[in-house]
Amino acid sequence: MATREKNIWILLVFILSGLVVGGLLGEFASRIDWLWWLSYNQKFGLETPITLDFSVLKITFAMMFKISVSSIIGMVLAIFIYKKI
């Protein structure tokens, strides 16, 4: 059971790193004319943060996702590399 949990955490790290690296490459690709499509993205999440004020404690929630074509390619590539290892 411990090895399965370890593998799931490693897979999550691979997927997140693929998303981040893919997103960075998409930003760089946006400066090249024929690679503009890699930087095409969609944003979703909370535009304005939600704030809970309890007088003593103030909590603010905000989350925004920006998924691009290159980050999806990076995620798929990370899963492929994970399966090969």
Backbone as XML, in Angstrom:
<?xml version="1.0"?>
<chain id="A" units="angstrom">
  <residue number="1" name="MET">
    <atom name="N" x="0.815" y="-1.189" z="0.000"/>
    <atom name="CA" x="0.000" y="0.000" z="0.000"/>
    <atom name="C" x="0.864" y="1.259" z="0.000"/>
  </residue>
  <residue number="2" name="ALA">
    <atom name="N" x="1.970" y="1.237" z="0.696"/>
    <atom name="CA" x="2.834" y="2.412" z="0.779"/>
    <atom name="C" x="3.443" y="2.747" z="-0.581"/>
  </residue>
  <residue number="3" name="THR">
    <atom name="N" x="3.778" y="1.729" z="-1.375"/>
    <atom name="CA" x="4.375" y="2.010" z="-2.680"/>
    <atom name="C" x="3.358" y="2.623" z="-3.628"/>
  </residue>
  <residue number="4" name="ARG">
    <atom name="N" x="2.099" y="2.210" z="-3.518"/>
    <atom name="CA" x="1.063" y="2.797" z="-4.375"/>
    <atom name="C" x="0.861" y="4.272" z="-4.046"/>
  </residue>
  <residue number="5" name="GLU">
    <atom name="N" x="0.818" y="4.618" z="-2.752"/>
    <atom name="CA" x="0.679" y="6.013" z="-2.358"/>
    <atom name="C" x="1.877" y="6.832" z="-2.817"/>
  </residue>
  <residue number="6" name="LYS">
    <atom name="N" x="3.045" y="6.251" z="-2.724"/>
    <atom name="CA" x="4.249" y="6.943" z="-3.163"/>
    <atom name="C" x="4.169" y="7.205" z="-4.660"/>
  </residue>
  <residue number="7" name="ASN">
    <atom name="N" x="3.695" y="6.229" z="-5.417"/>
    <atom name="CA" x="3.592" y="6.399" z="-6.849"/>
    <atom name="C" x="2.583" y="7.480" z="-7.220"/>
  </residue>
  <residue number="8" name="ILE">
    <atom name="N" x="1.508" y="7.588" z="-6.479"/>
    <atom name="CA" x="0.514" y="8.618" z="-6.754"/>
    <atom name="C" x="1.108" y="9.999" z="-6.501"/>
  </residue>
  <residue number="9" name="TRP">
    <atom name="N" x="1.886" y="10.161" z="-5.435"/>
    <atom name="CA" x="2.504" y="11.446" z="-5.153"/>
    <atom name="C" x="3.537" y="11.806" z="-6.213"/>
  </residue>
  <residue number="10" name="ILE">
    <atom name="N" x="4.289" y="10.827" z="-6.651"/>
    <atom name="CA" x="5.266" y="11.076" z="-7.708"/>
    <atom name="C" x="4.555" y="11.462" z="-8.996"/>
  </residue>
  <residue number="11" name="LEU">
    <atom name="N" x="3.455" y="10.798" z="-9.298"/>
    <atom name="CA" x="2.677" y="11.141" z="-10.486"/>
    <atom name="C" x="2.155" y="12.574" z="-10.392"/>
  </residue>
  <residue number="12" name="LEU">
    <atom name="N" x="1.656" y="12.987" z="-9.232"/>
    <atom name="CA" x="1.174" y="14.355" z="-9.061"/>
    <atom name="C" x="2.294" y="15.377" z="-9.254"/>
  </residue>
  <residue number="13" name="VAL">
    <atom name="N" x="3.483" y="15.061" z="-8.752"/>
    <atom name="CA" x="4.628" y="15.954" z="-8.942"/>
    <atom name="C" x="4.972" y="16.048" z="-10.427"/>
  </residue>
  <residue number="14" name="PHE">
    <atom name="N" x="4.953" y="14.928" z="-11.127"/>
    <atom name="CA" x="5.233" y="14.926" z="-12.561"/>
    <atom name="C" x="4.202" y="15.764" z="-13.310"/>
  </residue>
  <residue number="15" name="ILE">
    <atom name="N" x="2.933" y="15.603" z="-12.984"/>
    <atom name="CA" x="1.874" y="16.336" z="-13.678"/>
    <atom name="C" x="2.002" y="17.836" z="-13.414"/>
  </residue>
  <residue number="16" name="LEU">
    <atom name="N" x="2.207" y="18.223" z="-12.157"/>
    <atom name="CA" x="2.341" y="19.642" z="-11.836"/>
    <atom name="C" x="3.570" y="20.258" z="-12.498"/>
  </residue>
  <residue number="17" name="SER">
    <atom name="N" x="4.673" y="19.528" z="-12.516"/>
    <atom name="CA" x="5.866" y="20.063" z="-13.169"/>
    <atom name="C" x="5.640" y="20.169" z="-14.676"/>
  </residue>
  <residue number="18" name="GLY">
    <atom name="N" x="4.908" y="19.235" z="-15.261"/>
    <atom name="CA" x="4.586" y="19.330" z="-16.683"/>
    <atom name="C" x="3.711" y="20.530" z="-16.988"/>
  </residue>
  <residue number="19" name="LEU">
    <atom name="N" x="2.761" y="20.821" z="-16.097"/>
    <atom name="CA" x="1.907" y="21.999" z="-16.279"/>
    <atom name="C" x="2.712" y="23.291" z="-16.188"/>
  </residue>
  <residue number="20" name="VAL">
    <atom name="N" x="3.593" y="23.367" z="-15.201"/>
    <atom name="CA" x="4.379" y="24.586" z="-15.004"/>
    <atom name="C" x="5.371" y="24.794" z="-16.147"/>
  </residue>
  <residue number="21" name="VAL">
    <atom name="N" x="6.122" y="23.759" z="-16.492"/>
    <atom name="CA" x="7.104" y="23.879" z="-17.573"/>
    <atom name="C" x="6.402" y="24.140" z="-18.901"/>
  </residue>
  <residue number="22" name="GLY">
    <atom name="N" x="5.291" y="23.466" z="-19.136"/>
    <atom name="CA" x="4.532" y="23.709" z="-20.360"/>
    <atom name="C" x="4.002" y="25.127" z="-20.424"/>
  </residue>
  <residue number="23" name="GLY">
    <atom name="N" x="3.539" y="25.655" z="-19.311"/>
    <atom name="CA" x="3.057" y="27.030" z="-19.266"/>
    <atom name="C" x="4.159" y="28.032" z="-19.545"/>
  </residue>
  <residue number="24" name="LEU">
    <atom name="N" x="5.339" y="27.794" z="-18.975"/>
    <atom name="CA" x="6.481" y="28.674" z="-19.233"/>
    <atom name="C" x="6.903" y="28.633" z="-20.703"/>
  </residue>
  <residue number="25" name="LEU">
    <atom name="N" x="6.939" y="27.433" z="-21.261"/>
    <atom name="CA" x="7.294" y="27.310" z="-22.674"/>
    <atom name="C" x="6.248" y="27.976" z="-23.563"/>
  </residue>
  <residue number="26" name="GLY">
    <atom name="N" x="4.988" y="27.919" z="-23.157"/>
    <atom name="CA" x="3.930" y="28.593" z="-23.907"/>
    <atom name="C" x="4.097" y="30.100" z="-23.887"/>
  </residue>
  <residue number="27" name="GLU">
    <atom name="N" x="4.519" y="30.641" z="-22.749"/>
    <atom name="CA" x="4.771" y="32.084" z="-22.675"/>
    <atom name="C" x="5.922" y="32.480" z="-23.598"/>
  </residue>
  <residue number="28" name="PHE">
    <atom name="N" x="6.975" y="31.678" z="-23.622"/>
    <atom name="CA" x="8.092" y="31.973" z="-24.522"/>
    <atom name="C" x="7.687" y="31.791" z="-25.988"/>
  </residue>
  <residue number="29" name="ALA">
    <atom name="N" x="6.846" y="30.808" z="-26.260"/>
    <atom name="CA" x="6.411" y="30.536" z="-27.630"/>
    <atom name="C" x="5.497" y="31.633" z="-28.162"/>
  </residue>
  <residue number="30" name="SER">
    <atom name="N" x="4.871" y="32.390" z="-27.288"/>
    <atom name="CA" x="3.974" y="33.457" z="-27.744"/>
    <atom name="C" x="4.734" y="34.563" z="-28.472"/>
  </residue>
  <residue number="31" name="ARG">
    <atom name="N" x="6.037" y="34.649" z="-28.266"/>
    <atom name="CA" x="6.857" y="35.665" z="-28.932"/>
    <atom name="C" x="7.281" y="35.238" z="-30.323"/>
  </residue>
  <residue number="32" name="ILE">
    <atom name="N" x="7.056" y="33.976" z="-30.681"/>
    <atom name="CA" x="7.414" y="33.462" z="-32.008"/>
    <atom name="C" x="6.138" y="33.373" z="-32.829"/>
  </residue>
  <residue number="33" name="ASP">
    <atom name="N" x="6.166" y="33.976" z="-34.015"/>
    <atom name="CA" x="4.951" y="34.100" z="-34.826"/>
    <atom name="C" x="4.286" y="32.773" z="-35.130"/>
  </residue>
  <residue number="34" name="TRP">
    <atom name="N" x="5.025" y="31.774" z="-35.562"/>
    <atom name="CA" x="4.402" y="30.525" z="-35.988"/>
    <atom name="C" x="4.114" y="29.564" z="-34.837"/>
  </residue>
  <residue number="35" name="LEU">
    <atom name="N" x="4.450" y="29.931" z="-33.600"/>
    <atom name="CA" x="4.122" y="29.110" z="-32.420"/>
    <atom name="C" x="3.092" y="29.779" z="-31.516"/>
  </residue>
  <residue number="36" name="TRP">
    <atom name="N" x="2.353" y="30.758" z="-32.021"/>
    <atom name="CA" x="1.376" y="31.493" z="-31.218"/>
    <atom name="C" x="0.329" y="30.567" z="-30.613"/>
  </residue>
  <residue number="37" name="TRP">
    <atom name="N" x="-0.025" y="29.482" z="-31.309"/>
    <atom name="CA" x="-1.093" y="28.596" z="-30.868"/>
    <atom name="C" x="-0.731" y="27.857" z="-29.580"/>
  </residue>
  <residue number="38" name="LEU">
    <atom name="N" x="0.557" y="27.729" z="-29.266"/>
    <atom name="CA" x="0.949" y="27.078" z="-28.009"/>
    <atom name="C" x="0.600" y="27.927" z="-26.794"/>
  </residue>
  <residue number="39" name="SER">
    <atom name="N" x="0.492" y="29.233" z="-26.986"/>
    <atom name="CA" x="0.198" y="30.111" z="-25.857"/>
    <atom name="C" x="-1.300" y="30.394" z="-25.716"/>
  </residue>
  <residue number="40" name="TYR">
    <atom name="N" x="-2.133" y="29.817" z="-26.570"/>
    <atom name="CA" x="-3.578" y="30.008" z="-26.436"/>
    <atom name="C" x="-4.015" y="29.412" z="-25.101"/>
  </residue>
  <residue number="41" name="ASN">
    <atom name="N" x="-4.713" y="30.214" z="-24.288"/>
    <atom name="CA" x="-5.055" y="29.746" z="-22.942"/>
    <atom name="C" x="-6.485" y="30.116" z="-22.588"/>
  </residue>
  <residue number="42" name="GLN">
    <atom name="N" x="-6.947" y="29.498" z="-21.533"/>
    <atom name="CA" x="-8.266" y="29.764" z="-20.973"/>
    <atom name="C" x="-8.106" y="29.935" z="-19.473"/>
  </residue>
  <residue number="43" name="LYS">
    <atom name="N" x="-8.707" y="30.978" z="-18.920"/>
    <atom name="CA" x="-8.645" y="31.237" z="-17.483"/>
    <atom name="C" x="-9.996" y="30.925" z="-16.868"/>
  </residue>
  <residue number="44" name="PHE">
    <atom name="N" x="-9.969" y="30.307" z="-15.698"/>
    <atom name="CA" x="-11.191" y="30.099" z="-14.945"/>
    <atom name="C" x="-10.872" y="30.086" z="-13.460"/>
  </residue>
  <residue number="45" name="GLY">
    <atom name="N" x="-11.830" y="30.498" z="-12.681"/>
    <atom name="CA" x="-11.653" y="30.584" z="-11.240"/>
    <atom name="C" x="-12.392" y="31.785" z="-10.695"/>
  </residue>
  <residue number="46" name="LEU">
    <atom name="N" x="-11.965" y="32.257" z="-9.544"/>
    <atom name="CA" x="-12.579" y="33.419" z="-8.903"/>
    <atom name="C" x="-11.871" y="34.683" z="-9.366"/>
  </residue>
  <residue number="47" name="GLU">
    <atom name="N" x="-12.604" y="35.593" z="-10.004"/>
    <atom name="CA" x="-12.024" y="36.875" z="-10.430"/>
    <atom name="C" x="-11.715" y="37.754" z="-9.221"/>
  </residue>
  <residue number="48" name="THR">
    <atom name="N" x="-12.682" y="37.879" z="-8.324"/>
    <atom name="CA" x="-12.464" y="38.676" z="-7.115"/>
    <atom name="C" x="-12.398" y="37.728" z="-5.919"/>
  </residue>
  <residue number="49" name="PRO">
    <atom name="N" x="-11.460" y="37.945" z="-5.026"/>
    <atom name="CA" x="-11.333" y="37.051" z="-3.872"/>
    <atom name="C" x="-12.525" y="37.144" z="-2.925"/>
  </residue>
  <residue number="50" name="ILE">
    <atom name="N" x="-12.805" y="36.046" z="-2.269"/>
    <atom name="CA" x="-13.855" y="35.979" z="-1.250"/>
    <atom name="C" x="-13.185" y="36.166" z="0.109"/>
  </residue>
  <residue number="51" name="THR">
    <atom name="N" x="-13.708" y="37.090" z="0.897"/>
    <atom name="CA" x="-13.119" y="37.383" z="2.202"/>
    <atom name="C" x="-14.124" y="37.075" z="3.303"/>
  </residue>
  <residue number="52" name="LEU">
    <atom name="N" x="-13.674" y="36.300" z="4.281"/>
    <atom name="CA" x="-14.461" y="36.024" z="5.481"/>
    <atom name="C" x="-13.833" y="36.799" z="6.634"/>
  </residue>
  <residue number="53" name="ASP">
    <atom name="N" x="-14.597" y="37.693" z="7.230"/>
    <atom name="CA" x="-14.089" y="38.516" z="8.319"/>
    <atom name="C" x="-14.785" y="38.112" z="9.617"/>
  </residue>
  <residue number="54" name="PHE">
    <atom name="N" x="-14.018" y="37.547" z="10.536"/>
    <atom name="CA" x="-14.542" y="37.107" z="11.829"/>
    <atom name="C" x="-14.125" y="38.045" z="12.961"/>
  </residue>
  <residue number="55" name="SER">
    <atom name="N" x="-13.786" y="39.267" z="12.653"/>
    <atom name="CA" x="-13.331" y="40.260" z="13.626"/>
    <atom name="C" x="-11.929" y="39.952" z="14.149"/>
  </residue>
  <residue number="56" name="VAL">
    <atom name="N" x="-11.734" y="38.767" z="14.616"/>
    <atom name="CA" x="-10.437" y="38.366" z="15.142"/>
    <atom name="C" x="-9.566" y="37.771" z="14.041"/>
  </residue>
  <residue number="57" name="LEU">
    <atom name="N" x="-10.214" y="37.127" z="13.100"/>
    <atom name="CA" x="-9.517" y="36.416" z="12.030"/>
    <atom name="C" x="-10.137" y="36.809" z="10.692"/>
  </residue>
  <residue number="58" name="LYS">
    <atom name="N" x="-9.296" y="37.110" z="9.725"/>
    <atom name="CA" x="-9.763" y="37.473" z="8.394"/>
    <atom name="C" x="-9.136" y="36.503" z="7.394"/>
  </residue>
  <residue number="59" name="ILE">
    <atom name="N" x="-9.978" y="35.794" z="6.639"/>
    <atom name="CA" x="-9.515" y="34.784" z="5.689"/>
    <atom name="C" x="-9.940" y="35.201" z="4.286"/>
  </residue>
  <residue number="60" name="THR">
    <atom name="N" x="-9.011" y="35.134" z="3.354"/>
    <atom name="CA" x="-9.295" y="35.484" z="1.966"/>
    <atom name="C" x="-9.024" y="34.274" z="1.087"/>
  </residue>
  <residue number="61" name="PHE">
    <atom name="N" x="-10.004" y="33.920" z="0.245"/>
    <atom name="CA" x="-9.886" y="32.809" z="-0.686"/>
    <atom name="C" x="-9.852" y="33.356" z="-2.115"/>
  </residue>
  <residue number="62" name="ALA">
    <atom name="N" x="-8.904" y="32.888" z="-2.888"/>
    <atom name="CA" x="-8.843" y="33.244" z="-4.306"/>
    <atom name="C" x="-8.106" y="32.129" z="-5.036"/>
  </residue>
  <residue number="63" name="MET">
    <atom name="N" x="-8.614" y="31.758" z="-6.189"/>
    <atom name="CA" x="-7.965" y="30.722" z="-6.985"/>
    <atom name="C" x="-8.258" y="30.984" z="-8.457"/>
  </residue>
  <residue number="64" name="MET">
    <atom name="N" x="-7.218" y="30.976" z="-9.282"/>
    <atom name="CA" x="-7.372" y="31.199" z="-10.709"/>
    <atom name="C" x="-6.493" y="30.184" z="-11.441"/>
  </residue>
  <residue number="65" name="PHE">
    <atom name="N" x="-7.081" y="29.494" z="-12.386"/>
    <atom name="CA" x="-6.350" y="28.544" z="-13.216"/>
    <atom name="C" x="-6.190" y="29.130" z="-14.607"/>
  </residue>
  <residue number="66" name="LYS">
    <atom name="N" x="-5.012" y="28.971" z="-15.175"/>
    <atom name="CA" x="-4.740" y="29.413" z="-16.536"/>
    <atom name="C" x="-4.134" y="28.215" z="-17.278"/>
  </residue>
  <residue number="67" name="ILE">
    <atom name="N" x="-4.960" y="27.559" z="-18.055"/>
    <atom name="CA" x="-4.543" y="26.354" z="-18.773"/>
    <atom name="C" x="-4.295" y="26.730" z="-20.231"/>
  </residue>
  <residue number="68" name="SER">
    <atom name="N" x="-3.109" y="26.395" z="-20.740"/>
    <atom name="CA" x="-2.779" y="26.669" z="-22.131"/>
    <atom name="C" x="-2.543" y="25.360" z="-22.878"/>
  </residue>
  <residue number="69" name="VAL">
    <atom name="N" x="-2.463" y="25.479" z="-24.185"/>
    <atom name="CA" x="-2.213" y="24.297" z="-25.016"/>
    <atom name="C" x="-0.872" y="23.675" z="-24.645"/>
  </residue>
  <residue number="70" name="SER">
    <atom name="N" x="0.136" y="24.505" z="-24.435"/>
    <atom name="CA" x="1.457" y="23.979" z="-24.103"/>
    <atom name="C" x="1.468" y="23.309" z="-22.725"/>
  </residue>
  <residue number="71" name="SER">
    <atom name="N" x="0.682" y="23.792" z="-21.770"/>
    <atom name="CA" x="0.658" y="23.125" z="-20.462"/>
    <atom name="C" x="-0.064" y="21.787" z="-20.539"/>
  </residue>
  <residue number="72" name="ILE">
    <atom name="N" x="-1.057" y="21.659" z="-21.414"/>
    <atom name="CA" x="-1.704" y="20.362" z="-21.614"/>
    <atom name="C" x="-0.726" y="19.388" z="-22.260"/>
  </residue>
  <residue number="73" name="ILE">
    <atom name="N" x="0.037" y="19.867" z="-23.244"/>
    <atom name="CA" x="1.060" y="19.019" z="-23.876"/>
    <atom name="C" x="2.103" y="18.607" z="-22.833"/>
  </residue>
  <residue number="74" name="GLY">
    <atom name="N" x="2.513" y="19.531" z="-21.972"/>
    <atom name="CA" x="3.480" y="19.218" z="-20.919"/>
    <atom name="C" x="2.948" y="18.192" z="-19.939"/>
  </residue>
  <residue number="75" name="MET">
    <atom name="N" x="1.668" y="18.291" z="-19.604"/>
    <atom name="CA" x="1.058" y="17.330" z="-18.681"/>
    <atom name="C" x="1.003" y="15.939" z="-19.318"/>
  </residue>
  <residue number="76" name="VAL">
    <atom name="N" x="0.608" y="15.859" z="-20.578"/>
    <atom name="CA" x="0.550" y="14.566" z="-21.267"/>
    <atom name="C" x="1.948" y="13.973" z="-21.386"/>
  </residue>
  <residue number="77" name="LEU">
    <atom name="N" x="2.931" y="14.802" z="-21.699"/>
    <atom name="CA" x="4.313" y="14.332" z="-21.787"/>
    <atom name="C" x="4.821" y="13.846" z="-20.431"/>
  </residue>
  <residue number="78" name="ALA">
    <atom name="N" x="4.450" y="14.520" z="-19.348"/>
    <atom name="CA" x="4.860" y="14.095" z="-18.003"/>
    <atom name="C" x="4.248" y="12.751" z="-17.647"/>
  </residue>
  <residue number="79" name="ILE">
    <atom name="N" x="2.985" y="12.528" z="-17.994"/>
    <atom name="CA" x="2.345" y="11.231" z="-17.736"/>
    <atom name="C" x="3.027" y="10.141" z="-18.553"/>
  </residue>
  <residue number="80" name="PHE">
    <atom name="N" x="3.367" y="10.439" z="-19.800"/>
    <atom name="CA" x="4.059" y="9.470" z="-20.651"/>
    <atom name="C" x="5.425" y="9.103" z="-20.067"/>
  </residue>
  <residue number="81" name="ILE">
    <atom name="N" x="6.178" y="10.108" z="-19.602"/>
    <atom name="CA" x="7.484" y="9.832" z="-18.994"/>
    <atom name="C" x="7.325" y="9.040" z="-17.714"/>
  </residue>
  <residue number="82" name="TYR">
    <atom name="N" x="6.320" y="9.364" z="-16.906"/>
    <atom name="CA" x="6.067" y="8.627" z="-15.665"/>
    <atom name="C" x="5.778" y="7.155" z="-15.951"/>
  </residue>
  <residue number="83" name="LYS">
    <atom name="N" x="4.995" y="6.886" z="-16.969"/>
    <atom name="CA" x="4.664" y="5.494" z="-17.288"/>
    <atom name="C" x="5.876" y="4.723" z="-17.791"/>
  </residue>
  <residue number="84" name="LYS">
    <atom name="N" x="6.817" y="5.423" z="-18.438"/>
    <atom name="CA" x="8.040" y="4.764" z="-18.933"/>
    <atom name="C" x="9.032" y="4.461" z="-17.817"/>
  </residue>
  <residue number="85" name="ILE">
    <atom name="N" x="8.957" y="5.210" z="-16.729"/>
    <atom name="CA" x="9.929" y="5.021" z="-15.617"/>
    <atom name="C" x="9.499" y="3.852" z="-14.765"/>
  </residue>
</chain>
